[in-house]
Amino acid sequence: MGRIELKLDLVMADRRMSLNELADRIGISNVNLSKIKNNKVTAVRFSTLAGICEALKCEPGDILKYVDEA
């Protein structure tokens, strides 16, 4: 079975948006956003994902990547 990796750090760098700015825009704590950014989570709420996409003007596929571990 594969896994999902988050590429949030790359998209944030491309948009030149800091962790603090993104956290403020989507209304979550810096700590929680840092965990998402660093792939330290096992789930992300759709509402959080939608907020990230809105703030970064991107699609979920720009942030999520499937990695086949076979």
PyMOL Python script that loads the backbone (N, CA, C, O; Angstrom):
from pymol import cmd

cmd.read_pdbstr("""\
ATOM      1  N   MET A   1       0.848  -1.185   0.000  1.00  0.00           N
ATOM      2  CA  MET A   1       0.000   0.000   0.000  1.00  0.00           C
ATOM      3  C   MET A   1       0.888   1.240   0.000  1.00  0.00           C
ATOM      4  O   MET A   1       1.918   1.278   0.672  1.00  0.00           O
ATOM      5  N   GLY A   2       0.487   2.233  -0.744  1.00  0.00           N
ATOM      6  CA  GLY A   2       1.232   3.480  -0.816  1.00  0.00           C
ATOM      7  C   GLY A   2       0.830   4.441   0.289  1.00  0.00           C
ATOM      8  O   GLY A   2       0.060   4.102   1.187  1.00  0.00           O
ATOM      9  N   ARG A   3       1.358   5.622   0.200  1.00  0.00           N
ATOM     10  CA  ARG A   3       1.044   6.649   1.190  1.00  0.00           C
ATOM     11  C   ARG A   3       0.913   7.999   0.495  1.00  0.00           C
ATOM     12  O   ARG A   3       1.356   8.180  -0.639  1.00  0.00           O
ATOM     13  N   ILE A   4       0.304   8.926   1.192  1.00  0.00           N
ATOM     14  CA  ILE A   4       0.143  10.291   0.692  1.00  0.00           C
ATOM     15  C   ILE A   4       1.179  11.174   1.365  1.00  0.00           C
ATOM     16  O   ILE A   4       1.318  11.157   2.587  1.00  0.00           O
ATOM     17  N   GLU A   5       1.903  11.943   0.566  1.00  0.00           N
ATOM     18  CA  GLU A   5       2.845  12.931   1.091  1.00  0.00           C
ATOM     19  C   GLU A   5       2.307  14.318   0.786  1.00  0.00           C
ATOM     20  O   GLU A   5       1.629  14.534  -0.219  1.00  0.00           O
ATOM     21  N   LEU A   6       2.617  15.239   1.659  1.00  0.00           N
ATOM     22  CA  LEU A   6       2.213  16.624   1.465  1.00  0.00           C
ATOM     23  C   LEU A   6       3.395  17.427   0.937  1.00  0.00           C
ATOM     24  O   LEU A   6       4.510  17.330   1.448  1.00  0.00           O
ATOM     25  N   LYS A   7       3.130  18.215  -0.087  1.00  0.00           N
ATOM     26  CA  LYS A   7       4.163  19.071  -0.677  1.00  0.00           C
ATOM     27  C   LYS A   7       3.888  20.533  -0.345  1.00  0.00           C
ATOM     28  O   LYS A   7       4.190  21.430  -1.133  1.00  0.00           O
ATOM     29  N   LEU A   8       3.317  20.757   0.817  1.00  0.00           N
ATOM     30  CA  LEU A   8       2.921  22.106   1.214  1.00  0.00           C
ATOM     31  C   LEU A   8       4.112  23.047   1.268  1.00  0.00           C
ATOM     32  O   LEU A   8       4.001  24.206   0.867  1.00  0.00           O
ATOM     33  N   ASP A   9       5.242  22.573   1.753  1.00  0.00           N
ATOM     34  CA  ASP A   9       6.421  23.429   1.859  1.00  0.00           C
ATOM     35  C   ASP A   9       6.851  23.962   0.497  1.00  0.00           C
ATOM     36  O   ASP A   9       7.256  25.120   0.392  1.00  0.00           O
ATOM     37  N   LEU A  10       6.772  23.140  -0.547  1.00  0.00           N
ATOM     38  CA  LEU A  10       7.157  23.575  -1.887  1.00  0.00           C
ATOM     39  C   LEU A  10       6.199  24.623  -2.440  1.00  0.00           C
ATOM     40  O   LEU A  10       6.622  25.604  -3.052  1.00  0.00           O
ATOM     41  N   VAL A  11       4.906  24.406  -2.220  1.00  0.00           N
ATOM     42  CA  VAL A  11       3.901  25.350  -2.721  1.00  0.00           C
ATOM     43  C   VAL A  11       4.008  26.677  -1.959  1.00  0.00           C
ATOM     44  O   VAL A  11       3.888  27.750  -2.552  1.00  0.00           O
ATOM     45  N   MET A  12       4.234  26.598  -0.652  1.00  0.00           N
ATOM     46  CA  MET A  12       4.405  27.821   0.133  1.00  0.00           C
ATOM     47  C   MET A  12       5.626  28.606  -0.346  1.00  0.00           C
ATOM     48  O   MET A  12       5.565  29.828  -0.476  1.00  0.00           O
ATOM     49  N   ALA A  13       6.717  27.919  -0.604  1.00  0.00           N
ATOM     50  CA  ALA A  13       7.931  28.590  -1.083  1.00  0.00           C
ATOM     51  C   ALA A  13       7.689  29.228  -2.444  1.00  0.00           C
ATOM     52  O   ALA A  13       8.130  30.348  -2.701  1.00  0.00           O
ATOM     53  N   ASP A  14       6.990  28.514  -3.309  1.00  0.00           N
ATOM     54  CA  ASP A  14       6.681  29.039  -4.636  1.00  0.00           C
ATOM     55  C   ASP A  14       5.826  30.301  -4.553  1.00  0.00           C
ATOM     56  O   ASP A  14       5.989  31.221  -5.354  1.00  0.00           O
ATOM     57  N   ARG A  15       4.916  30.340  -3.582  1.00  0.00           N
ATOM     58  CA  ARG A  15       4.022  31.495  -3.405  1.00  0.00           C
ATOM     59  C   ARG A  15       4.632  32.552  -2.486  1.00  0.00           C
ATOM     60  O   ARG A  15       4.039  33.607  -2.261  1.00  0.00           O
ATOM     61  N   ARG A  16       5.814  32.261  -1.960  1.00  0.00           N
ATOM     62  CA  ARG A  16       6.515  33.153  -1.018  1.00  0.00           C
ATOM     63  C   ARG A  16       5.634  33.508   0.177  1.00  0.00           C
ATOM     64  O   ARG A  16       5.507  34.674   0.551  1.00  0.00           O
ATOM     65  N   MET A  17       5.027  32.470   0.772  1.00  0.00           N
ATOM     66  CA  MET A  17       4.158  32.674   1.926  1.00  0.00           C
ATOM     67  C   MET A  17       4.762  31.967   3.130  1.00  0.00           C
ATOM     68  O   MET A  17       5.144  30.799   3.052  1.00  0.00           O
ATOM     69  N   SER A  18       4.840  32.675   4.222  1.00  0.00           N
ATOM     70  CA  SER A  18       5.413  32.107   5.442  1.00  0.00           C
ATOM     71  C   SER A  18       4.393  31.229   6.164  1.00  0.00           C
ATOM     72  O   SER A  18       3.190  31.301   5.911  1.00  0.00           O
ATOM     73  N   LEU A  19       4.900  30.415   7.051  1.00  0.00           N
ATOM     74  CA  LEU A  19       4.053  29.551   7.869  1.00  0.00           C
ATOM     75  C   LEU A  19       3.089  30.401   8.695  1.00  0.00           C
ATOM     76  O   LEU A  19       1.899  30.095   8.776  1.00  0.00           O
ATOM     77  N   ASN A  20       3.599  31.457   9.301  1.00  0.00           N
ATOM     78  CA  ASN A  20       2.754  32.318  10.140  1.00  0.00           C
ATOM     79  C   ASN A  20       1.651  32.976   9.324  1.00  0.00           C
ATOM     80  O   ASN A  20       0.505  33.040   9.771  1.00  0.00           O
ATOM     81  N   GLU A  21       1.982  33.464   8.140  1.00  0.00           N
ATOM     82  CA  GLU A  21       0.980  34.124   7.309  1.00  0.00           C
ATOM     83  C   GLU A  21      -0.109  33.147   6.875  1.00  0.00           C
ATOM     84  O   GLU A  21      -1.296  33.471   6.929  1.00  0.00           O
ATOM     85  N   LEU A  22       0.293  31.956   6.447  1.00  0.00           N
ATOM     86  CA  LEU A  22      -0.690  30.962   6.014  1.00  0.00           C
ATOM     87  C   LEU A  22      -1.563  30.522   7.186  1.00  0.00           C
ATOM     88  O   LEU A  22      -2.778  30.395   7.040  1.00  0.00           O
ATOM     89  N   ALA A  23      -0.955  30.291   8.339  1.00  0.00           N
ATOM     90  CA  ALA A  23      -1.726  29.886   9.518  1.00  0.00           C
ATOM     91  C   ALA A  23      -2.767  30.943   9.869  1.00  0.00           C
ATOM     92  O   ALA A  23      -3.910  30.610  10.180  1.00  0.00           O
ATOM     93  N   ASP A  24      -2.375  32.215   9.819  1.00  0.00           N
ATOM     94  CA  ASP A  24      -3.322  33.299  10.107  1.00  0.00           C
ATOM     95  C   ASP A  24      -4.456  33.339   9.092  1.00  0.00           C
ATOM     96  O   ASP A  24      -5.612  33.546   9.461  1.00  0.00           O
ATOM     97  N   ARG A  25      -4.135  33.144   7.819  1.00  0.00           N
ATOM     98  CA  ARG A  25      -5.152  33.211   6.769  1.00  0.00           C
ATOM     99  C   ARG A  25      -6.181  32.092   6.872  1.00  0.00           C
ATOM    100  O   ARG A  25      -7.358  32.301   6.578  1.00  0.00           O
ATOM    101  N   ILE A  26      -5.739  30.893   7.293  1.00  0.00           N
ATOM    102  CA  ILE A  26      -6.694  29.782   7.332  1.00  0.00           C
ATOM    103  C   ILE A  26      -7.248  29.513   8.724  1.00  0.00           C
ATOM    104  O   ILE A  26      -8.148  28.690   8.891  1.00  0.00           O
ATOM    105  N   GLY A  27      -6.710  30.207   9.722  1.00  0.00           N
ATOM    106  CA  GLY A  27      -7.274  30.113  11.070  1.00  0.00           C
ATOM    107  C   GLY A  27      -6.905  28.860  11.841  1.00  0.00           C
ATOM    108  O   GLY A  27      -7.721  28.331  12.595  1.00  0.00           O
ATOM    109  N   ILE A  28      -5.665  28.376  11.658  1.00  0.00           N
ATOM    110  CA  ILE A  28      -5.200  27.275  12.497  1.00  0.00           C
ATOM    111  C   ILE A  28      -3.893  27.694  13.162  1.00  0.00           C
ATOM    112  O   ILE A  28      -3.269  28.675  12.760  1.00  0.00           O
ATOM    113  N   SER A  29      -3.493  26.950  14.168  1.00  0.00           N
ATOM    114  CA  SER A  29      -2.273  27.313  14.893  1.00  0.00           C
ATOM    115  C   SER A  29      -1.026  27.036  14.053  1.00  0.00           C
ATOM    116  O   SER A  29      -1.030  26.188  13.162  1.00  0.00           O
ATOM    117  N   ASN A  30       0.026  27.769  14.361  1.00  0.00           N
ATOM    118  CA  ASN A  30       1.312  27.557  13.688  1.00  0.00           C
ATOM    119  C   ASN A  30       1.807  26.130  13.898  1.00  0.00           C
ATOM    120  O   ASN A  30       2.373  25.520  12.991  1.00  0.00           O
ATOM    121  N   VAL A  31       1.589  25.606  15.100  1.00  0.00           N
ATOM    122  CA  VAL A  31       2.048  24.254  15.431  1.00  0.00           C
ATOM    123  C   VAL A  31       1.349  23.225  14.543  1.00  0.00           C
ATOM    124  O   VAL A  31       2.002  22.346  13.980  1.00  0.00           O
ATOM    125  N   ASN A  32       0.030  23.329  14.415  1.00  0.00           N
ATOM    126  CA  ASN A  32      -0.707  22.369  13.583  1.00  0.00           C
ATOM    127  C   ASN A  32      -0.326  22.489  12.115  1.00  0.00           C
ATOM    128  O   ASN A  32      -0.174  21.478  11.429  1.00  0.00           O
ATOM    129  N   LEU A  33      -0.168  23.721  11.625  1.00  0.00           N
ATOM    130  CA  LEU A  33       0.225  23.904  10.237  1.00  0.00           C
ATOM    131  C   LEU A  33       1.638  23.376  10.005  1.00  0.00           C
ATOM    132  O   LEU A  33       1.924  22.817   8.946  1.00  0.00           O
ATOM    133  N   SER A  34       2.512  23.546  10.974  1.00  0.00           N
ATOM    134  CA  SER A  34       3.880  23.025  10.865  1.00  0.00           C
ATOM    135  C   SER A  34       3.870  21.506  10.754  1.00  0.00           C
ATOM    136  O   SER A  34       4.641  20.932   9.985  1.00  0.00           O
ATOM    137  N   LYS A  35       3.000  20.856  11.519  1.00  0.00           N
ATOM    138  CA  LYS A  35       2.880  19.396  11.434  1.00  0.00           C
ATOM    139  C   LYS A  35       2.408  18.963  10.050  1.00  0.00           C
ATOM    140  O   LYS A  35       2.898  17.973   9.507  1.00  0.00           O
ATOM    141  N   ILE A  36       1.466  19.695   9.484  1.00  0.00           N
ATOM    142  CA  ILE A  36       0.989  19.387   8.137  1.00  0.00           C
ATOM    143  C   ILE A  36       2.121  19.594   7.137  1.00  0.00           C
ATOM    144  O   ILE A  36       2.372  18.744   6.283  1.00  0.00           O
ATOM    145  N   LYS A  37       2.791  20.717   7.252  1.00  0.00           N
ATOM    146  CA  LYS A  37       3.873  21.069   6.322  1.00  0.00           C
ATOM    147  C   LYS A  37       5.002  20.036   6.347  1.00  0.00           C
ATOM    148  O   LYS A  37       5.610  19.749   5.315  1.00  0.00           O
ATOM    149  N   ASN A  38       5.274  19.488   7.511  1.00  0.00           N
ATOM    150  CA  ASN A  38       6.387  18.553   7.672  1.00  0.00           C
ATOM    151  C   ASN A  38       5.970  17.085   7.629  1.00  0.00           C
ATOM    152  O   ASN A  38       6.723  16.212   8.062  1.00  0.00           O
ATOM    153  N   ASN A  39       4.774  16.809   7.109  1.00  0.00           N
ATOM    154  CA  ASN A  39       4.273  15.440   6.955  1.00  0.00           C
ATOM    155  C   ASN A  39       4.238  14.662   8.272  1.00  0.00           C
ATOM    156  O   ASN A  39       4.550  13.471   8.301  1.00  0.00           O
ATOM    157  N   LYS A  40       3.862  15.328   9.347  1.00  0.00           N
ATOM    158  CA  LYS A  40       3.779  14.685  10.659  1.00  0.00           C
ATOM    159  C   LYS A  40       2.343  14.383  11.062  1.00  0.00           C
ATOM    160  O   LYS A  40       2.052  14.190  12.242  1.00  0.00           O
ATOM    161  N   VAL A  41       1.440  14.342  10.077  1.00  0.00           N
ATOM    162  CA  VAL A  41       0.036  14.073  10.349  1.00  0.00           C
ATOM    163  C   VAL A  41      -0.418  12.846   9.559  1.00  0.00           C
ATOM    164  O   VAL A  41       0.181  12.489   8.544  1.00  0.00           O
ATOM    165  N   THR A  42      -1.478  12.214  10.036  1.00  0.00           N
ATOM    166  CA  THR A  42      -2.042  11.073   9.315  1.00  0.00           C
ATOM    167  C   THR A  42      -3.353  11.429   8.640  1.00  0.00           C
ATOM    168  O   THR A  42      -3.900  10.636   7.874  1.00  0.00           O
ATOM    169  N   ALA A  43      -3.864  12.635   8.926  1.00  0.00           N
ATOM    170  CA  ALA A  43      -5.123  13.076   8.319  1.00  0.00           C
ATOM    171  C   ALA A  43      -5.158  14.594   8.285  1.00  0.00           C
ATOM    172  O   ALA A  43      -4.555  15.268   9.119  1.00  0.00           O
ATOM    173  N   VAL A  44      -5.883  15.117   7.294  1.00  0.00           N
ATOM    174  CA  VAL A  44      -6.101  16.560   7.174  1.00  0.00           C
ATOM    175  C   VAL A  44      -7.585  16.756   6.889  1.00  0.00           C
ATOM    176  O   VAL A  44      -8.134  16.121   5.988  1.00  0.00           O
ATOM    177  N   ARG A  45      -8.228  17.619   7.641  1.00  0.00           N
ATOM    178  CA  ARG A  45      -9.648  17.902   7.403  1.00  0.00           C
ATOM    179  C   ARG A  45      -9.817  18.560   6.042  1.00  0.00           C
ATOM    180  O   ARG A  45      -8.974  19.345   5.605  1.00  0.00           O
ATOM    181  N   PHE A  46     -10.910  18.231   5.385  1.00  0.00           N
ATOM    182  CA  PHE A  46     -11.200  18.853   4.098  1.00  0.00           C
ATOM    183  C   PHE A  46     -11.323  20.373   4.235  1.00  0.00           C
ATOM    184  O   PHE A  46     -10.922  21.112   3.336  1.00  0.00           O
ATOM    185  N   SER A  47     -11.869  20.833   5.342  1.00  0.00           N
ATOM    186  CA  SER A  47     -12.011  22.279   5.529  1.00  0.00           C
ATOM    187  C   SER A  47     -10.640  22.952   5.632  1.00  0.00           C
ATOM    188  O   SER A  47     -10.455  24.065   5.139  1.00  0.00           O
ATOM    189  N   THR A  48      -9.687  22.284   6.266  1.00  0.00           N
ATOM    190  CA  THR A  48      -8.326  22.815   6.348  1.00  0.00           C
ATOM    191  C   THR A  48      -7.673  22.800   4.975  1.00  0.00           C
ATOM    192  O   THR A  48      -7.029  23.771   4.578  1.00  0.00           O
ATOM    193  N   LEU A  49      -7.840  21.703   4.254  1.00  0.00           N
ATOM    194  CA  LEU A  49      -7.290  21.596   2.903  1.00  0.00           C
ATOM    195  C   LEU A  49      -7.891  22.669   1.994  1.00  0.00           C
ATOM    196  O   LEU A  49      -7.178  23.280   1.198  1.00  0.00           O
ATOM    197  N   ALA A  50      -9.185  22.896   2.110  1.00  0.00           N
ATOM    198  CA  ALA A  50      -9.838  23.931   1.307  1.00  0.00           C
ATOM    199  C   ALA A  50      -9.299  25.317   1.651  1.00  0.00           C
ATOM    200  O   ALA A  50      -9.094  26.140   0.759  1.00  0.00           O
ATOM    201  N   GLY A  51      -9.070  25.579   2.928  1.00  0.00           N
ATOM    202  CA  GLY A  51      -8.507  26.862   3.347  1.00  0.00           C
ATOM    203  C   GLY A  51      -7.101  27.063   2.826  1.00  0.00           C
ATOM    204  O   GLY A  51      -6.743  28.163   2.403  1.00  0.00           O
ATOM    205  N   ILE A  52      -6.296  26.004   2.853  1.00  0.00           N
ATOM    206  CA  ILE A  52      -4.935  26.073   2.327  1.00  0.00           C
ATOM    207  C   ILE A  52      -4.973  26.377   0.826  1.00  0.00           C
ATOM    208  O   ILE A  52      -4.241  27.237   0.336  1.00  0.00           O
ATOM    209  N   CYS A  53      -5.834  25.659   0.113  1.00  0.00           N
ATOM    210  CA  CYS A  53      -5.936  25.863  -1.340  1.00  0.00           C
ATOM    211  C   CYS A  53      -6.421  27.268  -1.674  1.00  0.00           C
ATOM    212  O   CYS A  53      -5.943  27.882  -2.627  1.00  0.00           O
ATOM    213  N   GLU A  54      -7.360  27.771  -0.899  1.00  0.00           N
ATOM    214  CA  GLU A  54      -7.859  29.125  -1.143  1.00  0.00           C
ATOM    215  C   GLU A  54      -6.761  30.163  -0.908  1.00  0.00           C
ATOM    216  O   GLU A  54      -6.574  31.074  -1.713  1.00  0.00           O
ATOM    217  N   ALA A  55      -6.041  30.015   0.200  1.00  0.00           N
ATOM    218  CA  ALA A  55      -4.996  30.986   0.541  1.00  0.00           C
ATOM    219  C   ALA A  55      -3.821  30.940  -0.440  1.00  0.00           C
ATOM    220  O   ALA A  55      -3.236  31.974  -0.763  1.00  0.00           O
ATOM    221  N   LEU A  56      -3.482  29.740  -0.909  1.00  0.00           N
ATOM    222  CA  LEU A  56      -2.337  29.588  -1.811  1.00  0.00           C
ATOM    223  C   LEU A  56      -2.742  29.623  -3.288  1.00  0.00           C
ATOM    224  O   LEU A  56      -1.891  29.554  -4.175  1.00  0.00           O
ATOM    225  N   LYS A  57      -4.046  29.730  -3.537  1.00  0.00           N
ATOM    226  CA  LYS A  57      -4.574  29.735  -4.911  1.00  0.00           C
ATOM    227  C   LYS A  57      -4.035  28.536  -5.699  1.00  0.00           C
ATOM    228  O   LYS A  57      -3.377  28.673  -6.730  1.00  0.00           O
ATOM    229  N   CYS A  58      -4.351  27.353  -5.156  1.00  0.00           N
ATOM    230  CA  CYS A  58      -3.890  26.115  -5.777  1.00  0.00           C
ATOM    231  C   CYS A  58      -4.976  25.051  -5.685  1.00  0.00           C
ATOM    232  O   CYS A  58      -6.036  25.279  -5.101  1.00  0.00           O
ATOM    233  N   GLU A  59      -4.706  23.913  -6.255  1.00  0.00           N
ATOM    234  CA  GLU A  59      -5.608  22.766  -6.206  1.00  0.00           C
ATOM    235  C   GLU A  59      -5.055  21.743  -5.205  1.00  0.00           C
ATOM    236  O   GLU A  59      -3.854  21.748  -4.936  1.00  0.00           O
ATOM    237  N   PRO A  60      -5.902  20.866  -4.650  1.00  0.00           N
ATOM    238  CA  PRO A  60      -5.411  19.843  -3.731  1.00  0.00           C
ATOM    239  C   PRO A  60      -4.284  18.993  -4.330  1.00  0.00           C
ATOM    240  O   PRO A  60      -3.368  18.587  -3.615  1.00  0.00           O
ATOM    241  N   GLY A  61      -4.347  18.729  -5.619  1.00  0.00           N
ATOM    242  CA  GLY A  61      -3.313  17.936  -6.274  1.00  0.00           C
ATOM    243  C   GLY A  61      -1.954  18.619  -6.301  1.00  0.00           C
ATOM    244  O   GLY A  61      -0.930  17.963  -6.492  1.00  0.00           O
ATOM    245  N   ASP A  62      -1.940  19.938  -6.109  1.00  0.00           N
ATOM    246  CA  ASP A  62      -0.670  20.654  -6.040  1.00  0.00           C
ATOM    247  C   ASP A  62       0.035  20.404  -4.709  1.00  0.00           C
ATOM    248  O   ASP A  62       1.249  20.571  -4.599  1.00  0.00           O
ATOM    249  N   ILE A  63      -0.735  20.005  -3.709  1.00  0.00           N
ATOM    250  CA  ILE A  63      -0.213  19.825  -2.350  1.00  0.00           C
ATOM    251  C   ILE A  63      -0.030  18.346  -2.004  1.00  0.00           C
ATOM    252  O   ILE A  63       0.883  17.989  -1.261  1.00  0.00           O
ATOM    253  N   LEU A  64      -0.898  17.489  -2.542  1.00  0.00           N
ATOM    254  CA  LEU A  64      -0.886  16.069  -2.205  1.00  0.00           C
ATOM    255  C   LEU A  64      -0.180  15.242  -3.281  1.00  0.00           C
ATOM    256  O   LEU A  64      -0.328  15.496  -4.477  1.00  0.00           O
ATOM    257  N   LYS A  65       0.577  14.263  -2.838  1.00  0.00           N
ATOM    258  CA  LYS A  65       1.287  13.370  -3.779  1.00  0.00           C
ATOM    259  C   LYS A  65       1.159  11.937  -3.280  1.00  0.00           C
ATOM    260  O   LYS A  65       1.381  11.663  -2.101  1.00  0.00           O
ATOM    261  N   TYR A  66       0.803  11.026  -4.178  1.00  0.00           N
ATOM    262  CA  TYR A  66       0.724   9.613  -3.842  1.00  0.00           C
ATOM    263  C   TYR A  66       2.085   8.969  -4.094  1.00  0.00           C
ATOM    264  O   TYR A  66       2.658   9.129  -5.172  1.00  0.00           O
ATOM    265  N   VAL A  67       2.600   8.244  -3.106  1.00  0.00           N
ATOM    266  CA  VAL A  67       3.874   7.548  -3.224  1.00  0.00           C
ATOM    267  C   VAL A  67       3.624   6.047  -3.109  1.00  0.00           C
ATOM    268  O   VAL A  67       3.157   5.572  -2.074  1.00  0.00           O
ATOM    269  N   ASP A  68       3.930   5.304  -4.162  1.00  0.00           N
ATOM    270  CA  ASP A  68       3.756   3.850  -4.174  1.00  0.00           C
ATOM    271  C   ASP A  68       4.934   3.208  -3.457  1.00  0.00           C
ATOM    272  O   ASP A  68       6.084   3.401  -3.852  1.00  0.00           O
ATOM    273  N   GLU A  69       4.657   2.448  -2.410  1.00  0.00           N
ATOM    274  CA  GLU A  69       5.716   1.822  -1.635  1.00  0.00           C
ATOM    275  C   GLU A  69       5.957   0.360  -2.028  1.00  0.00           C
ATOM    276  O   GLU A  69       6.679  -0.362  -1.340  1.00  0.00           O
ATOM    277  N   ALA A  70       5.355  -0.066  -3.128  1.00  0.00           N
ATOM    278  CA  ALA A  70       5.510  -1.471  -3.548  1.00  0.00           C
ATOM    279  C   ALA A  70       6.879  -1.745  -4.109  1.00  0.00           C
ATOM    280  O   ALA A  70       7.169  -2.874  -4.506  1.00  0.00           O
TER     281      ALA A  70
END
""", "prot")
cmd.dss("prot")
cmd.show_as("cartoon", "prot")
cmd.util.cbc("prot")
cmd.orient("prot")
